[in-house]
């Protein structure tokens, strides 16, 4: 890490190995804290493992002391510390990782990359004002992705800016900022990607069209009726399929969000379940082949069903959402079925539904002749 650290974890040689201590320096004041944690000479694998555990504990204490410093509880000053923005992002990232937040590291590393490209690593939290934030939005509009080498997509720009807002809100909670510089700034405009889905008529054609791999057909249709992601349907075992008097449901933990989800199975979903036969509760319900085989099978199946759309396995999830909304199911119930953590994610499907409603009403034949009165509305 290039930026100067406020608190460093250091080692002091002693007769039995090394003693760990924290060296804290802020606004000309220095203090040392000996942790009573010791590294021993690594003569065996067990010694190495013990040292790794000791270092993890020492770094946890270091992170805690940083938080205490940021909250003015470490005895340096009653003034708000001049905290380096990049260092603070890394601290928030480490804390969220310890809380089990999946994918956080990649998200914040991308934010750090673009903030560094924008203004370098020496920026302070206190420099986060309207001017800085507006400039960052303009920077993102022409920024190059660190992975693809191409200009950032609007969705990527929006996600990066949202990550910065997360940091700002956390800094306000930690009493490091008093105002929100992102509040008065228009975020990057996001062009929503087209979500391909299947209509009821297309689903009927697929059901009637043979598929070279029956398990792919069954699993895809199952996801059309339940909204499961492919990652979740792969891990679905017979133990998670619950048969009760009032019906059948599945109870599973989403791989993406780690949230427990309960989904009752409709008659359509039950009909496409493979026969259990002599399979055990730990066996997968849908033993799917590799991704490449699934893509090839889907493409062939769609062609045979005369469906001219770019359908991926994830399109089954979009299909489920549109089926539910078109059937009059309220958006909050759809959110629960799909397992979305944010209603905003589900709201994106309403755009699709508005379009399908327009197509539907236009199918009603025109009952007025051009010569008849139409109430003054141009026809």
ABEGO torsion letter per residue (X at the ends): XABBBABBBBBBBBAAEBBBBBBBBBGGBBBBBBAGBBBBBBABAAAAAAAAAAAAAAAAAAAAAAAAAAAGAAGABABBBBBBAAAAAAAAAAAAAAAGBBGAAAAAAAAAAAAAAAAEAABBAAABBAAAAAAAAAAAAABBBAAAGBBBBAAAAAAAAAAAAAAAAAAAAAGABABBAAAABBBBBBBBBBBBBBBAAAAAAAAABBBABAAAAAAAAAAAAAGBBAAAAAABBAAABBBBAAEBBBBBBBAAAGBBBBBBBBAAAAAABBBAEABBAABBABBBBBAAAAAAAAAAAAAAAGBBBBBBAAAAAAAAAAAAAAAGBBAAAAAAAAGBABAAAAAAAAAAAAAAAAAAAAABBBABBAABBAGGBBX
